[in-house]
Amino acid sequence: MPLSAPQRSGLVDQVIGQLSEAIRSGEWPLGERIPTEASLAADLGVGRNTVREAVRALAHSGLLDVRQGDGTYVRATSEVSGAIRKLAGTELREVLQVRKPLEVEGARLAALARTDDDLARLRELLDGRDRAWADRDMDDYVRIDAAFHQAAVEAAHNSVLTELYRGLTEVVVASVAAMTRLGLPHPKEEGHRGLLAALVARDADRAATEVCAFFDELDAHSNLS
């Protein structure tokens, strides 16, 4: 896909979009060095600072690897695969250790505070998650699974807990992606449906137990990495 000059509004976002597409389409293959900052700026008709910001954003999401004095290389072809490369082993276990108490307490509170709209949202996400699994669409599966965990915490209707958990969004997605790479049991056997049933029944102890069991299973998997 040839690069084209973006519109003047939202330049950085538009450049990010074009560079991302060049990566995803295979125009810039995995492991290859991309054109220089000066070359990209000339091709796109934007300033080098705009290109630099876009490259920095893609490096942060794991798609690009900036090597000082050597150039910038394609590190991954999607945000999910980039997240997997950025998170594994000891760091993954540390993320799970932080997620567990937040999600356990979130489940306990959600069992008492959830609304019918919360339950409908959780059912919708689980159904979409199962479809993505059946279709082997792992990017969609990871995105929806992370959204389910976020929605379960939000069902507690505790603004402080919600904001704390939102601050972990990037590492939550990364940890889901990393666990998917390690090989998960079938989604219906993971406890997500059990958590939903506990929330429907307003059973706080069962909700907390379901989440604990889920994270114990994840911890066992992470120790195999």
N, C-alpha and C positions, 0 to 999 in steps of 0.2 A: 504494500500500500504506500504510494508516494505521499510524503508529508506535504501539507498545504498550510498556507498562512491562516492562523486563527483569527476570529473576530476580536475586536479590541477589548471587549468586556470579558472578565473572567479569564484572562490570558493564561495564567498558570494552570487552572483546571483544564482548559482546552489542550494545553501542551501535554499535561499528564495523560489525558485521554488518548491523544495521538501516539504518544510513546508507548502507552500500555497496549494499544492495538497492534503496534509494530512487534511487540513482544509476543502477544497471544497468537498472532497470525503466523508466527514463525519467520517473519521477515528478518528479525534479529534472533538467531538461534540461541538456545540455552548454552551458556559458557562462552559465547562470543563477545568480543568487545564492540560496543556501540559507537556510532560516529562521535567525533569530538564535540565539545561544547560549542566551539566556534562554528563548526560545520552545521550543527543542529540549529543554531541561532540564524544562520544564513538561510537554510532551507525553509525554516518556519517564518522568517521575517520578523523575529522578535529579538529582544535584547538578551545578552548572555545571562544576566541576572534571572530573567524569567526561566530560561532553560535550567539554570543551576537549582532554582527552587523546585522545579518539576522533578529533576533527577533526585534531589534530596528526599522528596516525598516518596518516590518509588523505591528508593533505597531503604527508607524507614519501613515500608510495607513488605520488604523482602524480595522485591522483583529485581532490583539492581544491586550490584556490589561495586562501590566506589573504592578504587585502589589508588592511593596517592602516588603520583609519579608514573602510573602505569595506564590509567584509563578507567572506564566504567564498563562492567561486564554484566550480562544477563545472568541473574542468579536463579530465577524461577519464572514460570510462565503464568502463574496466577497468585493471588493473594494467599490462597490456602496453602499451596505448595511452598510459598515463601515463608509462611508462618511455621510450617513443619521444619524447615531448615533452621529457623531461628530458635526453636524451642524443642528440647529433648532432654532425656537423661535426668540428671539431678535437678535442673531448673524446672522441668516438667513436674517432678514430685513436689517441689516447693510451691508451684502454682496450685496444685491440687490441695496442698495443706492449707493454703489461704482460702481457696474457694469453699472447702468443706464447712468450716464453722459458719461462714456467711450464709451458705445455702441451707444448712440444717436449721439455723435460727429463722431464716426466711420462710422455710416450709412450715415450721411450727406456728409462726405468726400468720402465715397465709391461710392455714386451716381454719383460723378463727375470724380472719378479716376478709377473706376472698368474697367476690361478688359473682353473680351469674355471668356477667360479661367477662370476668377473669377466666372462669371455667370454659366459656365458649372459645376464648382466645387460645387457651392451652390445648383444647381439643383440636382446634384448627391447625395449630403448629405441629402437634403429634401426627395428625393425619398427613400433613405435607411432608413431615420427616420420614414417615413410613414409605410414602410414594417415592421420595428421592432415593431411599435405600433400595427399594425394589428396582428402580431404574438405574442403579449404580451411578447416580449423579452425586459424587462425593462433595463437590463444591457446594451444591445446594443443600445436601445433607448437613454439612458442617454449619452453614449459615443458619439453617432452621433450628438445629439442635441448640446452638448458642442462644438463639432468640427465645427458645423454650425456657432455658435456664434463667434468662433475664426476666421473662414474663412471670415465672414462678416466684421470683424474688419481689417483683413489683406487686404481686397479688397480696403481699404482706401489708401494703399501704403504709409503709414506714419510710418517710422521705429520706432520712439519714442512711438507712440501709440501702435503699435504692441508689442513692448517689455514690455510696461506697462501691457498690457492685458495678455500676456503670463505669467507674474509673478503671475497672479491670477488663473492660470489653475486649481490648486487643489481646490480652493474654488468655482470656476465656476462649475466644475463637481459635487462638493458636494451640491451646491445650486440647480442644476438641479435635482439631485437625491432626495433631500429633497422635492422639489415641486412635483416630480412624486409621492412620498409617500402620499402627501396631496390630490392628485387627480387633474389631469389636464383636461381641455376641450380637445376635439378631436384636434390633431395637426393641421389639416387644418384650424381650426377656431382660431388659436392663433396669427395670424399676421405674421408668418414666410413667407407665400406665398405673403402676402401683401408687405412685405419688399423686397422680390425678385422682384416683379413687379415694385416697385418704383426704384430699382437699374437698371432694364432693361430700364425704361423710363428716367433715369438720373434725377429724380425728388428728389432733396435733401430735400426739405421741407416735402414731403410725406414720404420719408424714415425715417426722424427723428420722424415724427408723429406716424408712425407704431411702431417704437421701444418704444416710450413713452407709447403708449397704451398697448403694451405688458407688460411693467414693471408695469404699473398701475394695470393690471389684476393680475400679480404675487404678488404685494404688498397686494392686497385684499385677495388673498389666504393665504399669509403668516400670516396675521392678524387673521386667523382662527385657526392657529396651537396652 
